[in-house]
Amino acid sequence: MNFLKNKNGYSLVEALVAIAVLLLALVGPITIASKGIQSSYYAKEQATAVFLAQEGIEAFISMRNDAAIAAVADGDLSKSWDWVSSVDASCFSSNGCNVDFSSNNPLSTIQSCVNEEDCRLHYDPSDIRAKYSLSSAGGSPSPYIRKIFLTYDSAPGNNGIVIKSTVSWNARLFKGDSQNVTLYSSVFNLYE
């Protein structure tokens, strides 16, 4: 009797090698995609923090501009820097302050940041004007804490204020490690 050997199938070793090669080919792209998604979450968090820090600076620039416009309208330019005396003293302290943009007059809602939670921003997707605000009504706590610090510019001949706006948050990508973004700007007394 002659037995014919069937050479059309695959051995177990060949099948295992094929599966290993397939797994190696899939693991790389899946890992890259996962890292890309994590990086995009961090980029979104960081961009939001930059916008919130800039918003804090813009509040005080707006206050200076409004005071200058009012002084020009009154014809008394010596009042253009009077806005500084109406700013909450906590903004000039080491605790800092925050501004709530959910009200009609955000600069009247300056809040001291004695405790970090006092300056935690709340997210309300239904609020058209200010998605992030200090008010917890209708919003859930966000990971962002904004602190604004004002200091008098000490450079000789400068009559201005340095605005430092810092937003900190616990990034998802770094498993709870605190991240922060700090922006600086200056406003000057141009009319006195």
Summary of the structure (lengths in Angstrom):
residues: 192
radius of gyration: 28.4
end to end distance: 115.8
largest distance: 120.0
contacts: 506
relative contact order: 0.15
helix: 43%
strand: 24%
